[in-house]
Amino acid sequence: MFRKILFSSLIIVLAGAVLKGMTLSRAALASPVTVKKQVAQQVLEATVRITMYAPLTDEEGNPRYVRENGQRAIQLTVSEGLGTLARQGSDLLIVTHDHWHLVTPDLRRVAFHDAGGEPLLELSGKEFLQLVRYRDSGTMVLTAPTGLAASRVPVALDNGSGANRDDIVYLAFRDPDNGQIGVAAMLVQKETIYQGRPVSRLTSLNGELVVEGNSGGGVLYNGKLIGNMWGTIMVEDVSVADASSPQQTSFSLAAQLPAEIGSQRNS
């Protein structure tokens, strides 16, 4: 959930949650790509919504307080994103991105919901931090808390070869208009390096704008988890100064799963 603007003949916006309201042309396809029911069900059953709460601080790092009903109350800031319930051997994990700015010792609490928004579990910040077993600035892996998987179906991890160019992968996306989570079919354009991490560049086959809290959500190929969403880049051609409706396209970046994620622990 970040933004970067480059002023040249192209404007590029990298975002996880700042593109709401922008209109993008749909992918130029003869007919829409239909996501099979069983594929959509698999993605949604493995997807968890993650909401983090931490104290809102001033410039010196001190918590901010307000008066509520005559009493002193602490102000909290909120961060939202997605994760994927996955299984590797006997280990039950949650895989998400490693861009959670609230994952610090000040973290207050973390709530988990299913893809439909139904509550699953809530942990204290301390309990959540004890679950972290791997971080590399792109991917974060948690030991799934006891009880979370009672009504969820995890997917298998594939941190091997993954998908190749022109393969179709699937991921959860949050509709920016109603907040509901659906499943998008994405085409793998190429593999590249971004911020020092191997990533896949994806384009939507049905024109979905994959933003609004989608960062961290899983990327599935052949029914297995191969990566996690980072953000979406919008490219707008502004080379013609008097263009009233500049051409806009978009693509997404997804971090590939590191090979060591099943063996390394990070406390």
C-alpha positions, 0 to 999 in steps of 0.5 A: 500500500504505497504510491510512487509517481514518475514524471515522464512520458508515462505516469506510473502509480504503484498502489495497494489502496490508492486507486479507488475511483480511477477508470481503467479500460478492460482487457482487450479480449474477444470474450471474458475469461470465466473463473471455474466455480471450484477454483473460485471456491478454493481461493476464497476458502483459503483467503483470510482478511487481516486487520491490525490495530496499533496506537496512533502516535504523534511526531515524537512517537507517543500515543495520542489520546482523546476524551470519550464519555468523560474518560481518556481513550487511546486513538488507534490506527488500522491496517487491512490486507489479505493472507492465505491459509496454506499447508506445508507437510504438517505445518499450517501457515498463513502467507501474506506480504511483509509490508505491514507497517503496524507489525511492531512491538506496539501492535495492539491487536489483530482480527481475522475474518473470512473472505465474506467478512465473518469473524474468525479469530482475534489475537493480542498484538503480542500473541500475533508477533509470536506467530511470525516465523519468516520475513524477508521484506516481501513475504511474511509467514505466520504459524496459523493460530489454533482454531483459525482453520476450523472452517477454512480449507488451506491450499498447498504451498508450491515454492518451486518453479511456479507459473511461467509466462502466459500461464493463468493464475488466480487471486482474491480481489476486493471490489472497490465499490462494495468491498466484496471479495471475488476471484480474478484471473490473471495472465503472467506476463514475465518474471522480474526483480522489484525491490530486490525480490523476485516478482511476477508481473500480472495482467487482469484478463477481465479488467479487474482493478486489483487494489483496495486492500488486496495486498498480501493476498495469495496467487494460486496456480494449479491449485497451489500457492505460488506467491502473494500480491504486492500492488497494482501499477497504473500506466497512463500515457501523457505524451500528448499534452492536449489529450483529454482522455489519456490511455490507461492500462494496469498490471500487478506485481506479485512476490514469488514464494522464497524456497526457504519459507518452509524451513527458516524461522524468524522470531 
